[in-house]
């Protein structure tokens, strides 16, 4: 049985623009801020922001970079562009893509594009053409960075960005939220876990995970991009909510562990892909557009539910499960949650979650699609015990 009531993060000294705690590094990413600045300038941004409560950094970008709304790097993201947001280059693609380059102004490619990212590129007949579209777009980004004097914007807002880094640092959980994930998965292959406050992220308040391996050094970094939230008590926008920071460390970094496990076992999950039709409507509203994506998200949430059980007990775990089951329609989560309890008791036999995953996959055999009247024409129900 894994216990997470161990030592807290060991607090390290702060540098001028980042905070490090063991393997965890808190810092902003220039490339990410440039990407989101371009999206904020594009026409698409009007649908991605909460206009009733607009954080000040969004307003600053629109004001300072208004003369560049016609820049080619902006136009490519709009309808008709090669990387139009509405055509699929959206959501986590804005975090994933810039990770393949060293930080601007250098902007050197450091990693090969993965299949998942290439599939997000709307145009191109093959991967080589899609990769060229991304390379060409990066050159437009470099031109925007130089022409707009983007570094001046970062320098002008240095204290604001530092306050966001400090917000996250002061809100870290009182337990080793990185170590428990490494222990649970039996995986210590990441050299660093980078927590990135991203005040310009769109959709507003969005959070994403990601990872990259440097092609030259083979250094592997897991990323957690955090969108800005409103701190109503303090009357400001920031990253100071301790529960949100804790949940994002466990959830978004969880993708760096769970996604490769699901990807490795896609052949075992494929026979159950028909189940997606029973939850497709609700999942697509949450930006989970296919069976593979749902399985990744399900595993992350199921593992997270076990952490909740270990730290806060059965009542908190049931609340967590109920919300995902009923509000988000991850109807399989109870089966995964229960079976993960078996995994925890058999760690001598199953050293990693990857080794145990086929048992989780087989539990899907107990489900079937059935007709229903509301709220959608199809739904899911258990057809047998697993």
N, C-alpha and C positions, 0 to 999 in steps of 0.2 A: 504494500500500500504506500503510495506516494503521499508525503505530508508537505504542505507548502507553508507551514507556520515556522519557517526557518528565519535566518538572519535577513535583515532588511538590506536594501541597496547600501553599499558603503559609499558615503558621500565624498566626492573628490573636490579638489580646488577648482574654481572656475577660471576660464581664460576670458579674454575680452569679448569673444563673439561666439563661444560655444561652451557647453558643459559636458563633462565626461564622468560617467559612473561605471567603472568596470568596462564591460563590452558595450555599454550603452552610451551613445554620443547624441547630444541634443544640439542641433544647429539648423540654420536655414540653408536652402539650396538656391544659389543664384539662377541656375538653369530652370528650376521649377518656377521661380517667380517671374522669369521672362516669359515662359510658356503661358502662365496664367494671365499675365499682362496682355498678351496677344489675344487670348480668349475674351478677356474683359473688354477689349476694344472692338471685337467682332460683333456683328449684329445678333448672333446667337445668344450673347450674354444676357440680353433682355429677358429671356425666358428662364435663366438659371439663377437669378438673384432675387432675394426677398427685398423688394423695393420699399416695404414699409419700415424696415430697419436695416439700413445700409451701413456696414462698418466703415470707419473713416479711411482705411487703406484702399478700399474700392473707389471711393470718391477721389482720393489723391491720384490714383492711376488714370482715371478718366480725365481729370483736370490736366495733369502733367504731360500725358501722351496723346491728347486729343489731336494734335497735328499729324499723328502717324496712323490715324484710322484707315487711311488708304494705302498703307504700306503692304507690299506683296505678302509678307509673313502673316498679316491680318486677313487679307482677302482669301488666302488659301483655306482658311477655316470657315469661311462663309459659304452659303449655298452656291454651287457651281465651282467651288475650289476643289483641288485635288485631295484635300484632307478635311472636307466639310464635316463639321460636328454632327450634323443630322444624318450623315451617310455612314456613320459608324466609328469615326475617329473621335472618341468621346470618353467621358468618365476617366478611368484609370490610365488611359493612353497618354494623358497629359502629364502624368507622373512617370510612367514607364519609359516613354521615348527619350526624354532628356537625360535619363540615367546612363544612356549609352555613350555619353560624352563627358570628358573632363569639364570641370567648371569653367564657364566663360570668365575672362576673355579668351582663354586658350581654346576651349571647345573642341578638343581632339577626340575622335572616336576611340573608345576603350573597350567596347564589347560588341559582339555580333548580335544582330537583331534575332530575337526568338520567333518561333512560329506563331505564338499567340499575338505578338505585336504586329507581325506582317499581315495576319488575317484581319486586322483592324483597318488596314489601308484600303480605301474604297476602290481605287483604280489599280491598274497593272494586271497583265495576263499571267504572271508567274512571280515567284519570290524575288528573283533578280530585279524585275521591273519595279516591284513594290519597294524593295530596298533602295533603289535609285530615287524613287519619289521621296522617301524619307531623307536620304542624303541631300538631295536638292533643297528640300524644305529647311534642313538645318543650316544651309548656307544663307538662306533668307533670314533665319533667326539671328545668325551672326551679324548680318548686315543691320538688322533692326537694333541689336544690342549696341553696335558702334554708332549708328546714325542718331539714335535717340539719347545717347549718353546715359545709358541705363545705370551705369555704375554711380553716376551722380545722384540718381534717385535713391539707390540703396544707401549711399553715404548720408544723404539728407535725412533719411528715416532710420538711421543706424540705432538710435536710442529706442525707437518703437520696436524694431526687430529684436533688440536685446531684451526688452521687457517681455516679449513673447517667449523667448528662450528661458528667461528667469521664471515666468509663469509655469512652464512645463516642469522645470527643475524643482520648483517648490511644491509641485503637486504629485511628485512621484509616489507610488504606493509604498507602504511600510513593510513590504516583503520583496524578495528577489523575483520579480515577475519575468525576468529573462531566464534565470536559472531553472525555474520550475518548468518552463516550456522545453528547455534543452533536456531536462531529466525525463519529462513525460514522453517525449518523442524518441528518446534515445539517440539524439542528434546534436552534435556539438560542432557542426561543420561551418558555422558562420564566424567570420573574423570580427564582425562588428554589427551592432544593431543601431540604426540611425533613426532617431525620432525627429521629424521635421515639422515644426509649426509653419503652416502655409496660409497666411492671412488673405491671399488673393484667390484661393481655391474656388472653383466653380464645379458643380452647383454649390452654393453657399453653405458652408458647414460640412462639406463632404469629407470623408476619411477613406484612405486607401492604403493597402500594403503593396510591397514590391520587393524585388531583389535583383542584384546584378553581380556578375563575376567578371573581373578585369581579365581580358584575354591575355595580357602579358604577365601579370603577377599572379593570376588565379586567386586573388583575394576576393572573398565573397561577403557582401554586405546586404543585410535585410533592412528594408525601409518601412517606416510608418509615417505617412503623410496625414497631418491633422488639420482639418478646416477650422476656422475661427468660430467661436460661439459667444453668445451674449452672457455676460455675468450680470444678471439683473440686480443682485445685491450690491455690487460695486458700481453699477451704472456705467459699465464699459464693456467693450468686446475684448476677448483675450483667450487664454488657454489655461485658466486657473482652476477649473472645476476638477477636483481630485478624482471623483468617480469616473468622469469622462476620460481623463488621462489613463487611469487604471484599466478601464474597459478597452480603450484603443490599443494599449500595449499588449493586452492579452488577445484581442481580436485581430488587429491588423498584422502584428508580427506572427500571429497564428497562421496566416495565409502562407508565409514563407516556409513554414513547416508542412502544412497540410496540402497545399496545392501540388507539390511534387508527388506526394503519396497518391492523390487521386489520379494525377496524370499517368502514373506508372500502372494503375489498375483500370484504365478506361475500358479495356477489353472485357473485364469482369463486370463492369457497370453497364456496358452497352445493351445486354439483353433486357434491362429494366428501363431503357430509355423511353419506352412507350408511356411510362408513368408521368412523364413531364406534361402530357396533354391534359392531365387532371388538375394541374396546378399552374399551367402556363400563364393564364391571364394575370393572376396575382403576382407571380414571379417576375413577369416582364415589367410590371409597374414598379418593381424594386430594382430594375436594371439587371435582372438575372435572366438572360434571354435564351438559355439552352440548358440541356441536361447536365453537361459537363460543369458549367458554372454553378448550377444549383448544388451539385455534389461537393464541389470545393467549399462552398459556403456552409453546407450542412455539416461537414466534418469540422470546420473551424468552430461553429456554434456548439456542436456536441462536445468537443473537447473543452471549450470555454465553460460549458455547464458543469463539467466535472470539477474545474477549478472553483466555481461558485459553491458547489457542494462541500468541497474540502475546507474552504475558508469560512463560509457563512452558514453552512448547514442545510438541512433538507428543505426547510420552508423557503429559503432564498433560492435554492436550486429549482424547486417546483414553480416558483414565480417566473424564473428565467425561462424554464421550459414551456410554461403556459403561454408566455408572450410570443415565443418563437413558433409554437404550435398553432395558436389561435390567431394571433395578430399578423404573423408573417407567413403562415401556412407551411412551415417546415414540419410537416406531419410525421416525418420519419425520425424526428429528433429523439423521441422517447426510446425507441428501439436502440439507436446508437448510444444514447446515454447509458442505458442499462448494460449493454454489451461492453462498453468501455470500463464498466466496473469489473467485469471478468478479466479484461486486459490488465488492469491494475493488480489483480490478485495472481496473475500468471507471468510476471515479468521475467522470471527465470527461463520460461519457455519462449516468451515473445519479448525479445530485447528492444525492439522498436515498434512503433505504431504501424510502420509500413508492413511488418511481418504479420500483424494482426488484422490488417484491413480487409483481407478476403472474407473474414467472418462477418464484418460489418456489411460488406456488399451482399452477402447471401441473405441477410435479413430482409432485403428489399423484395425477395420472392413472396413474402407474405402480404403483398399489397396488390390491388387491382384498381382499374379505372371503372367508374360507374356513372350513370346519368343522374343529373340533379337539375332542379328548376332554377334555383337561385343560390348564390349570386352569379354563377356561371354554368354553362350547359354540362360541364363535366366536373367530377371531383374524385377523391381517392378514399378507399376504405381498406381495412385489413381483410384479407380473404382467408388467411391461415395464420396460426401462431408460428413464430420463428424464435 
